[in-house]
């Protein structure tokens, strides 16, 4: 259950910066168009979210397959910007 594993880490986190997120997820997280994109499930899925570092909140915007994410990211990230 990749989503449960991600949630287990995120639920306990008190991130105050992207560096903190990188510490927990390493290369499995990127920042794209102001959104945090996590590679989950052995790089099969993407979890796209916003992170409020002040309130320590995470808002999940979308969970999609790698192929669906690639579609969102086409044309300069236009679909990703719209989320």
mmCIF file of the N, C-alpha and C atoms, coordinates in Angstrom:
data_MODEL
# 
_entry.id   MODEL 
# 
loop_
_atom_site.group_PDB 
_atom_site.id 
_atom_site.type_symbol 
_atom_site.label_atom_id 
_atom_site.label_alt_id 
_atom_site.label_comp_id 
_atom_site.label_asym_id 
_atom_site.label_entity_id 
_atom_site.label_seq_id 
_atom_site.pdbx_PDB_ins_code 
_atom_site.Cartn_x 
_atom_site.Cartn_y 
_atom_site.Cartn_z 
_atom_site.occupancy 
_atom_site.B_iso_or_equiv 
_atom_site.pdbx_formal_charge 
_atom_site.auth_seq_id 
_atom_site.auth_comp_id 
_atom_site.auth_asym_id 
_atom_site.auth_atom_id 
_atom_site.pdbx_PDB_model_num 
ATOM 1   N N  . UNK A 1 1  ? 0.818  -1.186 0.000   1.00 0.00 ? 1  UNK A N  1 
ATOM 2   C CA . UNK A 1 1  ? 0.000  0.000  0.000   1.00 0.00 ? 1  UNK A CA 1 
ATOM 3   C C  . UNK A 1 1  ? 0.869  1.260  0.000   1.00 0.00 ? 1  UNK A C  1 
ATOM 4   N N  . UNK A 1 2  ? 1.276  1.728  -1.175  1.00 0.00 ? 2  UNK A N  1 
ATOM 5   C CA . UNK A 1 2  ? 2.156  2.890  -1.267  1.00 0.00 ? 2  UNK A CA 1 
ATOM 6   C C  . UNK A 1 2  ? 1.567  4.157  -0.643  1.00 0.00 ? 2  UNK A C  1 
ATOM 7   N N  . UNK A 1 3  ? 0.273  4.361  -0.825  1.00 0.00 ? 3  UNK A N  1 
ATOM 8   C CA . UNK A 1 3  ? -0.350 5.566  -0.278  1.00 0.00 ? 3  UNK A CA 1 
ATOM 9   C C  . UNK A 1 3  ? -0.349 5.540  1.247   1.00 0.00 ? 3  UNK A C  1 
ATOM 10  N N  . UNK A 1 4  ? -0.581 4.380  1.823   1.00 0.00 ? 4  UNK A N  1 
ATOM 11  C CA . UNK A 1 4  ? -0.542 4.247  3.290   1.00 0.00 ? 4  UNK A CA 1 
ATOM 12  C C  . UNK A 1 4  ? 0.866  4.522  3.819   1.00 0.00 ? 4  UNK A C  1 
ATOM 13  N N  . UNK A 1 5  ? 1.868  4.050  3.120   1.00 0.00 ? 5  UNK A N  1 
ATOM 14  C CA . UNK A 1 5  ? 3.252  4.277  3.546   1.00 0.00 ? 5  UNK A CA 1 
ATOM 15  C C  . UNK A 1 5  ? 3.575  5.771  3.496   1.00 0.00 ? 5  UNK A C  1 
ATOM 16  N N  . UNK A 1 6  ? 3.178  6.446  2.408   1.00 0.00 ? 6  UNK A N  1 
ATOM 17  C CA . UNK A 1 6  ? 3.404  7.883  2.309   1.00 0.00 ? 6  UNK A CA 1 
ATOM 18  C C  . UNK A 1 6  ? 2.670  8.610  3.434   1.00 0.00 ? 6  UNK A C  1 
ATOM 19  N N  . UNK A 1 7  ? 1.415  8.251  3.652   1.00 0.00 ? 7  UNK A N  1 
ATOM 20  C CA . UNK A 1 7  ? 0.608  8.888  4.689   1.00 0.00 ? 7  UNK A CA 1 
ATOM 21  C C  . UNK A 1 7  ? 1.227  8.693  6.078   1.00 0.00 ? 7  UNK A C  1 
ATOM 22  N N  . UNK A 1 8  ? 1.733  7.513  6.343   1.00 0.00 ? 8  UNK A N  1 
ATOM 23  C CA . UNK A 1 8  ? 2.356  7.230  7.638   1.00 0.00 ? 8  UNK A CA 1 
ATOM 24  C C  . UNK A 1 8  ? 3.516  8.167  7.926   1.00 0.00 ? 8  UNK A C  1 
ATOM 25  N N  . UNK A 1 9  ? 4.293  8.479  6.910   1.00 0.00 ? 9  UNK A N  1 
ATOM 26  C CA . UNK A 1 9  ? 5.413  9.405  7.069   1.00 0.00 ? 9  UNK A CA 1 
ATOM 27  C C  . UNK A 1 9  ? 4.911  10.841 7.180   1.00 0.00 ? 9  UNK A C  1 
ATOM 28  N N  . UNK A 1 10 ? 4.015  11.238 6.284   1.00 0.00 ? 10 UNK A N  1 
ATOM 29  C CA . UNK A 1 10 ? 3.520  12.619 6.258   1.00 0.00 ? 10 UNK A CA 1 
ATOM 30  C C  . UNK A 1 10 ? 2.741  12.972 7.524   1.00 0.00 ? 10 UNK A C  1 
ATOM 31  N N  . UNK A 1 11 ? 1.995  12.022 8.045   1.00 0.00 ? 11 UNK A N  1 
ATOM 32  C CA . UNK A 1 11 ? 1.173  12.269 9.239   1.00 0.00 ? 11 UNK A CA 1 
ATOM 33  C C  . UNK A 1 11 ? 2.026  12.649 10.446  1.00 0.00 ? 11 UNK A C  1 
ATOM 34  N N  . UNK A 1 12 ? 3.195  12.057 10.565  1.00 0.00 ? 12 UNK A N  1 
ATOM 35  C CA . UNK A 1 12 ? 4.071  12.289 11.713  1.00 0.00 ? 12 UNK A CA 1 
ATOM 36  C C  . UNK A 1 12 ? 5.000  13.495 11.509  1.00 0.00 ? 12 UNK A C  1 
ATOM 37  N N  . UNK A 1 13 ? 5.067  13.988 10.296  1.00 0.00 ? 13 UNK A N  1 
ATOM 38  C CA . UNK A 1 13 ? 6.045  15.025 9.949   1.00 0.00 ? 13 UNK A CA 1 
ATOM 39  C C  . UNK A 1 13 ? 5.674  16.394 10.503  1.00 0.00 ? 13 UNK A C  1 
ATOM 40  N N  . UNK A 1 14 ? 6.702  17.158 10.814  1.00 0.00 ? 14 UNK A N  1 
ATOM 41  C CA . UNK A 1 14 ? 6.551  18.566 11.177  1.00 0.00 ? 14 UNK A CA 1 
ATOM 42  C C  . UNK A 1 14 ? 7.525  19.364 10.307  1.00 0.00 ? 14 UNK A C  1 
ATOM 43  N N  . UNK A 1 15 ? 7.333  19.239 9.013   1.00 0.00 ? 15 UNK A N  1 
ATOM 44  C CA . UNK A 1 15 ? 8.225  19.876 8.064   1.00 0.00 ? 15 UNK A CA 1 
ATOM 45  C C  . UNK A 1 15 ? 8.138  21.389 8.180   1.00 0.00 ? 15 UNK A C  1 
ATOM 46  N N  . UNK A 1 16 ? 9.285  22.040 8.080   1.00 0.00 ? 16 UNK A N  1 
ATOM 47  C CA . UNK A 1 16 ? 9.292  23.500 8.067   1.00 0.00 ? 16 UNK A CA 1 
ATOM 48  C C  . UNK A 1 16 ? 9.907  24.041 6.780   1.00 0.00 ? 16 UNK A C  1 
ATOM 49  N N  . UNK A 1 17 ? 10.353 23.154 5.918   1.00 0.00 ? 17 UNK A N  1 
ATOM 50  C CA . UNK A 1 17 ? 10.924 23.574 4.631   1.00 0.00 ? 17 UNK A CA 1 
ATOM 51  C C  . UNK A 1 17 ? 10.988 22.378 3.678   1.00 0.00 ? 17 UNK A C  1 
ATOM 52  N N  . UNK A 1 18 ? 11.258 22.694 2.423   1.00 0.00 ? 18 UNK A N  1 
ATOM 53  C CA . UNK A 1 18 ? 11.417 21.637 1.427   1.00 0.00 ? 18 UNK A CA 1 
ATOM 54  C C  . UNK A 1 18 ? 12.585 20.724 1.787   1.00 0.00 ? 18 UNK A C  1 
ATOM 55  N N  . UNK A 1 19 ? 13.609 21.274 2.416   1.00 0.00 ? 19 UNK A N  1 
ATOM 56  C CA . UNK A 1 19 ? 14.743 20.452 2.845   1.00 0.00 ? 19 UNK A CA 1 
ATOM 57  C C  . UNK A 1 19 ? 14.299 19.356 3.813   1.00 0.00 ? 19 UNK A C  1 
ATOM 58  N N  . UNK A 1 20 ? 13.347 19.672 4.689   1.00 0.00 ? 20 UNK A N  1 
ATOM 59  C CA . UNK A 1 20 ? 12.823 18.664 5.620   1.00 0.00 ? 20 UNK A CA 1 
ATOM 60  C C  . UNK A 1 20 ? 12.088 17.555 4.874   1.00 0.00 ? 20 UNK A C  1 
ATOM 61  N N  . UNK A 1 21 ? 11.330 17.942 3.863   1.00 0.00 ? 21 UNK A N  1 
ATOM 62  C CA . UNK A 1 21 ? 10.600 16.954 3.053   1.00 0.00 ? 21 UNK A CA 1 
ATOM 63  C C  . UNK A 1 21 ? 11.603 16.069 2.322   1.00 0.00 ? 21 UNK A C  1 
ATOM 64  N N  . UNK A 1 22 ? 12.639 16.701 1.748   1.00 0.00 ? 22 UNK A N  1 
ATOM 65  C CA . UNK A 1 22 ? 13.682 15.948 1.050   1.00 0.00 ? 22 UNK A CA 1 
ATOM 66  C C  . UNK A 1 22 ? 14.397 14.979 1.997   1.00 0.00 ? 22 UNK A C  1 
ATOM 67  N N  . UNK A 1 23 ? 14.579 15.389 3.245   1.00 0.00 ? 23 UNK A N  1 
ATOM 68  C CA . UNK A 1 23 ? 15.226 14.520 4.233   1.00 0.00 ? 23 UNK A CA 1 
ATOM 69  C C  . UNK A 1 23 ? 14.427 13.224 4.403   1.00 0.00 ? 23 UNK A C  1 
ATOM 70  N N  . UNK A 1 24 ? 13.092 13.347 4.426   1.00 0.00 ? 24 UNK A N  1 
ATOM 71  C CA . UNK A 1 24 ? 12.240 12.174 4.621   1.00 0.00 ? 24 UNK A CA 1 
ATOM 72  C C  . UNK A 1 24 ? 12.017 11.366 3.343   1.00 0.00 ? 24 UNK A C  1 
ATOM 73  N N  . UNK A 1 25 ? 11.994 12.036 2.185   1.00 0.00 ? 25 UNK A N  1 
ATOM 74  C CA . UNK A 1 25 ? 11.640 11.341 0.944   1.00 0.00 ? 25 UNK A CA 1 
ATOM 75  C C  . UNK A 1 25 ? 12.750 11.315 -0.100  1.00 0.00 ? 25 UNK A C  1 
ATOM 76  N N  . UNK A 1 26 ? 13.814 12.072 0.110   1.00 0.00 ? 26 UNK A N  1 
ATOM 77  C CA . UNK A 1 26 ? 14.939 12.051 -0.821  1.00 0.00 ? 26 UNK A CA 1 
ATOM 78  C C  . UNK A 1 26 ? 14.550 12.364 -2.241  1.00 0.00 ? 26 UNK A C  1 
ATOM 79  N N  . UNK A 1 27 ? 15.044 11.554 -3.172  1.00 0.00 ? 27 UNK A N  1 
ATOM 80  C CA . UNK A 1 27 ? 14.793 11.790 -4.593  1.00 0.00 ? 27 UNK A CA 1 
ATOM 81  C C  . UNK A 1 27 ? 13.358 11.491 -4.997  1.00 0.00 ? 27 UNK A C  1 
ATOM 82  N N  . UNK A 1 28 ? 12.566 10.996 -4.078  1.00 0.00 ? 28 UNK A N  1 
ATOM 83  C CA . UNK A 1 28 ? 11.180 10.654 -4.406  1.00 0.00 ? 28 UNK A CA 1 
ATOM 84  C C  . UNK A 1 28 ? 10.231 11.840 -4.289  1.00 0.00 ? 28 UNK A C  1 
ATOM 85  N N  . UNK A 1 29 ? 10.758 13.055 -4.137  1.00 0.00 ? 29 UNK A N  1 
ATOM 86  C CA . UNK A 1 29 ? 9.914  14.248 -4.106  1.00 0.00 ? 29 UNK A CA 1 
ATOM 87  C C  . UNK A 1 29 ? 10.570 15.371 -4.901  1.00 0.00 ? 29 UNK A C  1 
ATOM 88  N N  . UNK A 1 30 ? 9.737  16.103 -5.636  1.00 0.00 ? 30 UNK A N  1 
ATOM 89  C CA . UNK A 1 30 ? 10.192 17.254 -6.417  1.00 0.00 ? 30 UNK A CA 1 
ATOM 90  C C  . UNK A 1 30 ? 9.200  18.392 -6.227  1.00 0.00 ? 30 UNK A C  1 
ATOM 91  N N  . UNK A 1 31 ? 9.648  19.577 -6.537  1.00 0.00 ? 31 UNK A N  1 
ATOM 92  C CA . UNK A 1 31 ? 8.813  20.760 -6.515  1.00 0.00 ? 31 UNK A CA 1 
ATOM 93  C C  . UNK A 1 31 ? 8.563  21.163 -7.956  1.00 0.00 ? 31 UNK A C  1 
ATOM 94  N N  . UNK A 1 32 ? 7.287  21.219 -8.353  1.00 0.00 ? 32 UNK A N  1 
ATOM 95  C CA . UNK A 1 32 ? 6.943  21.574 -9.732  1.00 0.00 ? 32 UNK A CA 1 
ATOM 96  C C  . UNK A 1 32 ? 5.732  22.500 -9.726  1.00 0.00 ? 32 UNK A C  1 
ATOM 97  N N  . UNK A 1 33 ? 5.883  23.669 -10.305 1.00 0.00 ? 33 UNK A N  1 
ATOM 98  C CA . UNK A 1 33 ? 4.796  24.645 -10.394 1.00 0.00 ? 33 UNK A CA 1 
ATOM 99  C C  . UNK A 1 33 ? 4.200  24.960 -9.020  1.00 0.00 ? 33 UNK A C  1 
ATOM 100 N N  . UNK A 1 34 ? 5.052  25.006 -7.998  1.00 0.00 ? 34 UNK A N  1 
ATOM 101 C CA . UNK A 1 34 ? 4.605  25.331 -6.645  1.00 0.00 ? 34 UNK A CA 1 
ATOM 102 C C  . UNK A 1 34 ? 3.930  24.188 -5.908  1.00 0.00 ? 34 UNK A C  1 
ATOM 103 N N  . UNK A 1 35 ? 3.944  23.020 -6.523  1.00 0.00 ? 35 UNK A N  1 
ATOM 104 C CA . UNK A 1 35 ? 3.324  21.837 -5.921  1.00 0.00 ? 35 UNK A CA 1 
ATOM 105 C C  . UNK A 1 35 ? 4.392  20.790 -5.649  1.00 0.00 ? 35 UNK A C  1 
ATOM 106 N N  . UNK A 1 36 ? 4.174  19.999 -4.631  1.00 0.00 ? 36 UNK A N  1 
ATOM 107 C CA . UNK A 1 36 ? 5.110  18.946 -4.259  1.00 0.00 ? 36 UNK A CA 1 
ATOM 108 C C  . UNK A 1 36 ? 4.635  17.659 -4.901  1.00 0.00 ? 36 UNK A C  1 
ATOM 109 N N  . UNK A 1 37 ? 5.527  17.016 -5.640  1.00 0.00 ? 37 UNK A N  1 
ATOM 110 C CA . UNK A 1 37 ? 5.193  15.810 -6.392  1.00 0.00 ? 37 UNK A CA 1 
ATOM 111 C C  . UNK A 1 37 ? 6.016  14.660 -5.831  1.00 0.00 ? 37 UNK A C  1 
ATOM 112 N N  . UNK A 1 38 ? 5.316  13.680 -5.261  1.00 0.00 ? 38 UNK A N  1 
ATOM 113 C CA . UNK A 1 38 ? 5.951  12.516 -4.656  1.00 0.00 ? 38 UNK A CA 1 
ATOM 114 C C  . UNK A 1 38 ? 5.827  11.329 -5.598  1.00 0.00 ? 38 UNK A C  1 
ATOM 115 N N  . UNK A 1 39 ? 6.923  10.606 -5.792  1.00 0.00 ? 39 UNK A N  1 
ATOM 116 C CA . UNK A 1 39 ? 6.908  9.341  -6.526  1.00 0.00 ? 39 UNK A CA 1 
ATOM 117 C C  . UNK A 1 39 ? 6.595  8.260  -5.503  1.00 0.00 ? 39 UNK A C  1 
ATOM 118 N N  . UNK A 1 40 ? 5.484  7.577  -5.684  1.00 0.00 ? 40 UNK A N  1 
ATOM 119 C CA . UNK A 1 40 ? 5.119  6.513  -4.742  1.00 0.00 ? 40 UNK A CA 1 
ATOM 120 C C  . UNK A 1 40 ? 4.872  5.212  -5.501  1.00 0.00 ? 40 UNK A C  1 
ATOM 121 N N  . UNK A 1 41 ? 4.908  4.138  -4.784  1.00 0.00 ? 41 UNK A N  1 
ATOM 122 C CA . UNK A 1 41 ? 4.645  2.837  -5.395  1.00 0.00 ? 41 UNK A CA 1 
ATOM 123 C C  . UNK A 1 41 ? 5.708  2.422  -6.385  1.00 0.00 ? 41 UNK A C  1 
ATOM 124 N N  . UNK A 1 42 ? 6.970  2.626  -6.030  1.00 0.00 ? 42 UNK A N  1 
ATOM 125 C CA . UNK A 1 42 ? 8.038  2.211  -6.930  1.00 0.00 ? 42 UNK A CA 1 
ATOM 126 C C  . UNK A 1 42 ? 8.046  2.997  -8.226  1.00 0.00 ? 42 UNK A C  1 
ATOM 127 N N  . UNK A 1 43 ? 7.671  4.289  -8.139  1.00 0.00 ? 43 UNK A N  1 
ATOM 128 C CA . UNK A 1 43 ? 7.658  5.194  -9.289  1.00 0.00 ? 43 UNK A CA 1 
ATOM 129 C C  . UNK A 1 43 ? 6.496  4.914  -10.244 1.00 0.00 ? 43 UNK A C  1 
ATOM 130 N N  . UNK A 1 44 ? 5.481  4.162  -9.796  1.00 0.00 ? 44 UNK A N  1 
ATOM 131 C CA . UNK A 1 44 ? 4.304  3.898  -10.631 1.00 0.00 ? 44 UNK A CA 1 
ATOM 132 C C  . UNK A 1 44 ? 3.283  5.023  -10.529 1.00 0.00 ? 44 UNK A C  1 
ATOM 133 N N  . UNK A 1 45 ? 3.259  5.717  -9.396  1.00 0.00 ? 45 UNK A N  1 
ATOM 134 C CA . UNK A 1 45 ? 2.242  6.729  -9.130  1.00 0.00 ? 45 UNK A CA 1 
ATOM 135 C C  . UNK A 1 45 ? 2.867  8.053  -8.730  1.00 0.00 ? 45 UNK A C  1 
ATOM 136 N N  . UNK A 1 46 ? 2.093  9.128  -8.899  1.00 0.00 ? 46 UNK A N  1 
ATOM 137 C CA . UNK A 1 46 ? 2.487  10.458 -8.455  1.00 0.00 ? 46 UNK A CA 1 
ATOM 138 C C  . UNK A 1 46 ? 1.408  10.964 -7.504  1.00 0.00 ? 46 UNK A C  1 
ATOM 139 N N  . UNK A 1 47 ? 1.862  11.523 -6.407  1.00 0.00 ? 47 UNK A N  1 
ATOM 140 C CA . UNK A 1 47 ? 0.971  12.171 -5.451  1.00 0.00 ? 47 UNK A CA 1 
ATOM 141 C C  . UNK A 1 47 ? 1.341  13.649 -5.489  1.00 0.00 ? 47 UNK A C  1 
ATOM 142 N N  . UNK A 1 48 ? 0.381  14.486 -5.836  1.00 0.00 ? 48 UNK A N  1 
ATOM 143 C CA . UNK A 1 48 ? 0.622  15.921 -5.996  1.00 0.00 ? 48 UNK A CA 1 
ATOM 144 C C  . UNK A 1 48 ? -0.085 16.646 -4.859  1.00 0.00 ? 48 UNK A C  1 
ATOM 145 N N  . UNK A 1 49 ? 0.656  17.502 -4.160  1.00 0.00 ? 49 UNK A N  1 
ATOM 146 C CA . UNK A 1 49 ? 0.046  18.181 -3.019  1.00 0.00 ? 49 UNK A CA 1 
ATOM 147 C C  . UNK A 1 49 ? 0.638  19.564 -2.795  1.00 0.00 ? 49 UNK A C  1 
ATOM 148 N N  . UNK A 1 50 ? -0.032 20.302 -1.934  1.00 0.00 ? 50 UNK A N  1 
ATOM 149 C CA . UNK A 1 50 ? 0.472  21.566 -1.416  1.00 0.00 ? 50 UNK A CA 1 
ATOM 150 C C  . UNK A 1 50 ? 0.868  21.317 0.028   1.00 0.00 ? 50 UNK A C  1 
ATOM 151 N N  . UNK A 1 51 ? 1.898  22.001 0.489   1.00 0.00 ? 51 UNK A N  1 
ATOM 152 C CA . UNK A 1 51 ? 2.329  21.850 1.881   1.00 0.00 ? 51 UNK A CA 1 
ATOM 153 C C  . UNK A 1 51 ? 2.372  23.228 2.522   1.00 0.00 ? 51 UNK A C  1 
ATOM 154 N N  . UNK A 1 52 ? 1.690  23.362 3.660   1.00 0.00 ? 52 UNK A N  1 
ATOM 155 C CA . UNK A 1 52 ? 1.718  24.597 4.453   1.00 0.00 ? 52 UNK A CA 1 
ATOM 156 C C  . UNK A 1 52 ? 2.716  24.367 5.582   1.00 0.00 ? 52 UNK A C  1 
ATOM 157 N N  . UNK A 1 53 ? 3.909  24.901 5.431   1.00 0.00 ? 53 UNK A N  1 
ATOM 158 C CA . UNK A 1 53 ? 4.965  24.665 6.403   1.00 0.00 ? 53 UNK A CA 1 
ATOM 159 C C  . UNK A 1 53 ? 4.708  25.369 7.733   1.00 0.00 ? 53 UNK A C  1 
ATOM 160 N N  . UNK A 1 54 ? 3.920  26.430 7.741   1.00 0.00 ? 54 UNK A N  1 
ATOM 161 C CA . UNK A 1 54 ? 3.621  27.154 8.981   1.00 0.00 ? 54 UNK A CA 1 
ATOM 162 C C  . UNK A 1 54 ? 2.641  26.359 9.834   1.00 0.00 ? 54 UNK A C  1 
ATOM 163 N N  . UNK A 1 55 ? 1.584  25.862 9.218   1.00 0.00 ? 55 UNK A N  1 
ATOM 164 C CA . UNK A 1 55 ? 0.546  25.114 9.946   1.00 0.00 ? 55 UNK A CA 1 
ATOM 165 C C  . UNK A 1 55 ? 0.803  23.611 9.964   1.00 0.00 ? 55 UNK A C  1 
ATOM 166 N N  . UNK A 1 56 ? 1.842  23.186 9.283   1.00 0.00 ? 56 UNK A N  1 
ATOM 167 C CA . UNK A 1 56 ? 2.186  21.767 9.161   1.00 0.00 ? 56 UNK A CA 1 
ATOM 168 C C  . UNK A 1 56 ? 1.031  20.968 8.555   1.00 0.00 ? 56 UNK A C  1 
ATOM 169 N N  . UNK A 1 57 ? 0.445  21.546 7.514   1.00 0.00 ? 57 UNK A N  1 
ATOM 170 C CA . UNK A 1 57 ? -0.665 20.890 6.834   1.00 0.00 ? 57 UNK A CA 1 
ATOM 171 C C  . UNK A 1 57 ? -0.287 20.472 5.427   1.00 0.00 ? 57 UNK A C  1 
ATOM 172 N N  . UNK A 1 58 ? -0.926 19.420 4.970   1.00 0.00 ? 58 UNK A N  1 
ATOM 173 C CA . UNK A 1 58 ? -0.707 18.911 3.615   1.00 0.00 ? 58 UNK A CA 1 
ATOM 174 C C  . UNK A 1 58 ? -2.068 18.750 2.949   1.00 0.00 ? 58 UNK A C  1 
ATOM 175 N N  . UNK A 1 59 ? -2.206 19.305 1.762   1.00 0.00 ? 59 UNK A N  1 
ATOM 176 C CA . UNK A 1 59 ? -3.432 19.174 0.989   1.00 0.00 ? 59 UNK A CA 1 
ATOM 177 C C  . UNK A 1 59 ? -3.118 18.348 -0.250  1.00 0.00 ? 59 UNK A C  1 
ATOM 178 N N  . UNK A 1 60 ? -3.684 17.159 -0.334  1.00 0.00 ? 60 UNK A N  1 
ATOM 179 C CA . UNK A 1 60 ? -3.476 16.296 -1.503  1.00 0.00 ? 60 UNK A CA 1 
ATOM 180 C C  . UNK A 1 60 ? -4.395 16.781 -2.617  1.00 0.00 ? 60 UNK A C  1 
ATOM 181 N N  . UNK A 1 61 ? -3.803 17.112 -3.741  1.00 0.00 ? 61 UNK A N  1 
ATOM 182 C CA . UNK A 1 61 ? -4.558 17.604 -4.889  1.00 0.00 ? 61 UNK A CA 1 
ATOM 183 C C  . UNK A 1 61 ? -4.940 16.484 -5.848  1.00 0.00 ? 61 UNK A C  1 
ATOM 184 N N  . UNK A 1 62 ? -4.023 15.520 -5.995  1.00 0.00 ? 62 UNK A N  1 
ATOM 185 C CA . UNK A 1 62 ? -4.294 14.447 -6.948  1.00 0.00 ? 62 UNK A CA 1 
ATOM 186 C C  . UNK A 1 62 ? -3.324 13.292 -6.741  1.00 0.00 ? 62 UNK A C  1 
ATOM 187 N N  . UNK A 1 63 ? -3.826 12.104 -6.965  1.00 0.00 ? 63 UNK A N  1 
ATOM 188 C CA . UNK A 1 63 ? -2.999 10.896 -7.036  1.00 0.00 ? 63 UNK A CA 1 
ATOM 189 C C  . UNK A 1 63 ? -3.246 10.327 -8.430  1.00 0.00 ? 63 UNK A C  1 
ATOM 190 N N  . UNK A 1 64 ? -2.182 10.098 -9.165  1.00 0.00 ? 64 UNK A N  1 
ATOM 191 C CA . UNK A 1 64 ? -2.341 9.633  -10.536 1.00 0.00 ? 64 UNK A CA 1 
ATOM 192 C C  . UNK A 1 64 ? -1.199 8.687  -10.911 1.00 0.00 ? 64 UNK A C  1 
ATOM 193 N N  . UNK A 1 65 ? -1.361 8.041  -12.051 1.00 0.00 ? 65 UNK A N  1 
ATOM 194 C CA . UNK A 1 65 ? -0.293 7.179  -12.542 1.00 0.00 ? 65 UNK A CA 1 
ATOM 195 C C  . UNK A 1 65 ? 0.817  8.058  -13.115 1.00 0.00 ? 65 UNK A C  1 
ATOM 196 N N  . UNK A 1 66 ? 1.947  7.430  -13.355 1.00 0.00 ? 66 UNK A N  1 
ATOM 197 C CA . UNK A 1 66 ? 3.073  8.144  -13.957 1.00 0.00 ? 66 UNK A CA 1 
ATOM 198 C C  . UNK A 1 66 ? 2.659  8.715  -15.314 1.00 0.00 ? 66 UNK A C  1 
ATOM 199 N N  . UNK A 1 67 ? 1.943  7.937  -16.100 1.00 0.00 ? 67 UNK A N  1 
ATOM 200 C CA . UNK A 1 67 ? 1.513  8.379  -17.435 1.00 0.00 ? 67 UNK A CA 1 
ATOM 201 C C  . UNK A 1 67 ? 0.541  9.558  -17.335 1.00 0.00 ? 67 UNK A C  1 
ATOM 202 N N  . UNK A 1 68 ? -0.384 9.511  -16.384 1.00 0.00 ? 68 UNK A N  1 
ATOM 203 C CA . UNK A 1 68 ? -1.325 10.622 -16.193 1.00 0.00 ? 68 UNK A CA 1 
ATOM 204 C C  . UNK A 1 68 ? -0.583 11.896 -15.785 1.00 0.00 ? 68 UNK A C  1 
ATOM 205 N N  . UNK A 1 69 ? 0.429  11.733 -14.943 1.00 0.00 ? 69 UNK A N  1 
ATOM 206 C CA . UNK A 1 69 ? 1.227  12.886 -14.527 1.00 0.00 ? 69 UNK A CA 1 
ATOM 207 C C  . UNK A 1 69 ? 1.964  13.482 -15.725 1.00 0.00 ? 69 UNK A C  1 
ATOM 208 N N  . UNK A 1 70 ? 2.507  12.633 -16.581 1.00 0.00 ? 70 UNK A N  1 
ATOM 209 C CA . UNK A 1 70 ? 3.194  13.120 -17.765 1.00 0.00 ? 70 UNK A CA 1 
ATOM 210 C C  . UNK A 1 70 ? 2.251  13.948 -18.641 1.00 0.00 ? 70 UNK A C  1 
ATOM 211 N N  . UNK A 1 71 ? 0.989  13.527 -18.744 1.00 0.00 ? 71 UNK A N  1 
ATOM 212 C CA . UNK A 1 71 ? -0.007 14.298 -19.499 1.00 0.00 ? 71 UNK A CA 1 
ATOM 213 C C  . UNK A 1 71 ? -0.234 15.662 -18.860 1.00 0.00 ? 71 UNK A C  1 
ATOM 214 N N  . UNK A 1 72 ? -0.346 15.699 -17.535 1.00 0.00 ? 72 UNK A N  1 
ATOM 215 C CA . UNK A 1 72 ? -0.533 16.963 -16.812 1.00 0.00 ? 72 UNK A CA 1 
ATOM 216 C C  . UNK A 1 72 ? 0.649  17.896 -17.025 1.00 0.00 ? 72 UNK A C  1 
ATOM 217 N N  . UNK A 1 73 ? 1.812  17.335 -17.132 1.00 0.00 ? 73 UNK A N  1 
ATOM 218 C CA . UNK A 1 73 ? 3.047  18.108 -17.186 1.00 0.00 ? 73 UNK A CA 1 
ATOM 219 C C  . UNK A 1 73 ? 3.408  18.559 -18.606 1.00 0.00 ? 73 UNK A C  1 
ATOM 220 N N  . UNK A 1 74 ? 2.603  18.165 -19.585 1.00 0.00 ? 74 UNK A N  1 
ATOM 221 C CA . UNK A 1 74 ? 2.849  18.568 -20.972 1.00 0.00 ? 74 UNK A CA 1 
ATOM 222 C C  . UNK A 1 74 ? 2.656  20.073 -21.135 1.00 0.00 ? 74 UNK A C  1 
ATOM 223 N N  . UNK A 1 75 ? 3.185  20.583 -22.194 1.00 0.00 ? 75 UNK A N  1 
ATOM 224 C CA . UNK A 1 75 ? 2.990  21.978 -22.584 1.00 0.00 ? 75 UNK A CA 1 
ATOM 225 C C  . UNK A 1 75 ? 3.382  22.947 -21.468 1.00 0.00 ? 75 UNK A C  1 
ATOM 226 N N  . UNK A 1 76 ? 4.572  22.748 -20.943 1.00 0.00 ? 76 UNK A N  1 
ATOM 227 C CA . UNK A 1 76 ? 5.084  23.657 -19.922 1.00 0.00 ? 76 UNK A CA 1 
ATOM 228 C C  . UNK A 1 76 ? 4.406  23.522 -18.578 1.00 0.00 ? 76 UNK A C  1 
ATOM 229 N N  . UNK A 1 77 ? 3.824  22.364 -18.304 1.00 0.00 ? 77 UNK A N  1 
ATOM 230 C CA . UNK A 1 77 ? 3.187  22.133 -17.005 1.00 0.00 ? 77 UNK A CA 1 
ATOM 231 C C  . UNK A 1 77 ? 1.816  22.766 -16.877 1.00 0.00 ? 77 UNK A C  1 
ATOM 232 N N  . UNK A 1 78 ? 1.176  23.059 -18.012 1.00 0.00 ? 78 UNK A N  1 
ATOM 233 C CA . UNK A 1 78 ? -0.127 23.744 -18.011 1.00 0.00 ? 78 UNK A CA 1 
ATOM 234 C C  . UNK A 1 78 ? -1.171 23.008 -17.166 1.00 0.00 ? 78 UNK A C  1 
ATOM 235 N N  . UNK A 1 79 ? -1.254 21.694 -17.314 1.00 0.00 ? 79 UNK A N  1 
ATOM 236 C CA . UNK A 1 79 ? -2.219 20.918 -16.528 1.00 0.00 ? 79 UNK A CA 1 
ATOM 237 C C  . UNK A 1 79 ? -1.890 20.906 -15.046 1.00 0.00 ? 79 UNK A C  1 
ATOM 238 N N  . UNK A 1 80 ? -0.628 20.899 -14.736 1.00 0.00 ? 80 UNK A N  1 
ATOM 239 C CA . UNK A 1 80 ? -0.185 20.906 -13.337 1.00 0.00 ? 80 UNK A CA 1 
ATOM 240 C C  . UNK A 1 80 ? -0.481 22.257 -12.689 1.00 0.00 ? 80 UNK A C  1 
ATOM 241 N N  . UNK A 1 81 ? -0.304 23.327 -13.444 1.00 0.00 ? 81 UNK A N  1 
ATOM 242 C CA . UNK A 1 81 ? -0.602 24.664 -12.936 1.00 0.00 ? 81 UNK A CA 1 
ATOM 243 C C  . UNK A 1 81 ? -2.083 24.801 -12.594 1.00 0.00 ? 81 UNK A C  1 
ATOM 244 N N  . UNK A 1 82 ? -2.942 24.123 -13.359 1.00 0.00 ? 82 UNK A N  1 
ATOM 245 C CA . UNK A 1 82 ? -4.387 24.253 -13.191 1.00 0.00 ? 82 UNK A CA 1 
ATOM 246 C C  . UNK A 1 82 ? -4.924 23.530 -11.950 1.00 0.00 ? 82 UNK A C  1 
ATOM 247 N N  . UNK A 1 83 ? -4.139 22.656 -11.375 1.00 0.00 ? 83 UNK A N  1 
ATOM 248 C CA . UNK A 1 83 ? -4.627 21.926 -10.190 1.00 0.00 ? 83 UNK A CA 1 
ATOM 249 C C  . UNK A 1 83 ? -4.809 22.857 -9.015  1.00 0.00 ? 83 UNK A C  1 
# 
